[in-house]
Amino acid sequence: MTHDPAHDPTHDAVRHTVQDDAGTAVTAYLLAGPGTFGLIGHGLDRLFHTTFLVALGVLIGLALALYVIWLRYGGSDTSTKDVPGSQSAAPHATVQTPIATSAPRTTNEETT
């Protein structure tokens, strides 16, 4: 009997776990980025007696969070990127050395 990984419940559990972890990480980025930079903006507002740095910090934090999410999870093949044991559609390119296609020349000189 052959083993079919497409119907393996363990493989499905790993896939669901990775998807759940990705969703949790994206949510954490979306909360932590604006929250952290908003707090930094709040501190700078109190230091400089201004009122606009909180909003600026939240916007910068949101932009950075979205950028990090795009870097980590964006791309054309996100369905199998983080699944252990899977290969992406485009494997990394390897450097190959050229192979000589012609045999070395030998000279057969007849001495008379």
N, C-alpha and C positions, 0 to 999 in steps of 0.2 A: 504494500500500500504506500502510495507516495504522499508526501507532506505538501499540502497546498497552503502557502502563507496568506493567500487572500481570504481564507476561511478560518484562519487561526484566531481564536478568541484572545490569546495573549497579544498578538500583533494589533488587534483592534483596540485592546485596552491601552497599549502604549500610544497608539495614535490619538485616542481620546485624551489621555493624560497630557500629551504634548500640546494639543489644541487648548485644553483647559489652562495649562501653564502659560501659553502665549496670551490668552485672553486676560489672565490675571496680571501678567507683566505689562500689557498695554494699558490696562486700567491704572496700574501703579504709576506708570510714566505720566499719564494724563493728570493724575492727582498730585504727584510729587513735584513735577516741573513747575507748574504755576504756583503751587503752594510755597515751594522753596524760594523762588524768585520774588513772589509777592511779599514774603517775610523780609527778604533782603531790601526790597523797595520800601517796606514799612519802616525798617530801621533807618534807611537813608532819608526818608521823609521826616522822621523825628529829629535826625541829626541836622538836616539842612532847613527845617521848618517849611517844608513844601507839602503839596497834597497830590501830586500827579505821579510820583515814583512807584506807588503801589500798583496802579493800573499798568504802568509801563513794565514793571517787573512781572506781573501776571501774564501780559501779552508776550514778553520775551520768553518766559518759562514755557508757555503753551507752544510757541513756535519751536523752541529747542526740543520739547518733548515729541512733537510731531515729526521733527527731523530725525530724532533718534529712532522712533518707531519705523519710519520709512527706511532708514539704514539697516535696521535689524530684521524687519519682517517684510519689507517691500521686495519687489522683483517679480519675475514671471513664474517662478516655480516655488511658491511658498507652501504647497501642500505636503511636500516630502523633505523640505529643507532641514527640519529639526527632528525627524523621525529616526531613531537609532537603527542602523543597519540598512538604511535606504540610500540609494544613489540618486543624485540629481540628474536632470536630463542632459546637462552639458558638463561633462567631467572636466577637471582642470587640464589645461594643455600641458603636455610634457615636451621638453626640449629633446630633440633627437639629433644625433650627429649624422651627417651625410655618409652614405656608404659608397665606396668607390665602385663604379660599374664596369670599369675595364680592368683587365689583368695587366700587371706590370709588363713592360716591354723587355723582351730578352733578345739579345743579339747572338745569333749563331754564326760566328765567323769561322770559315774553314781556313785553316792554314795549309798552304801547299808548299 
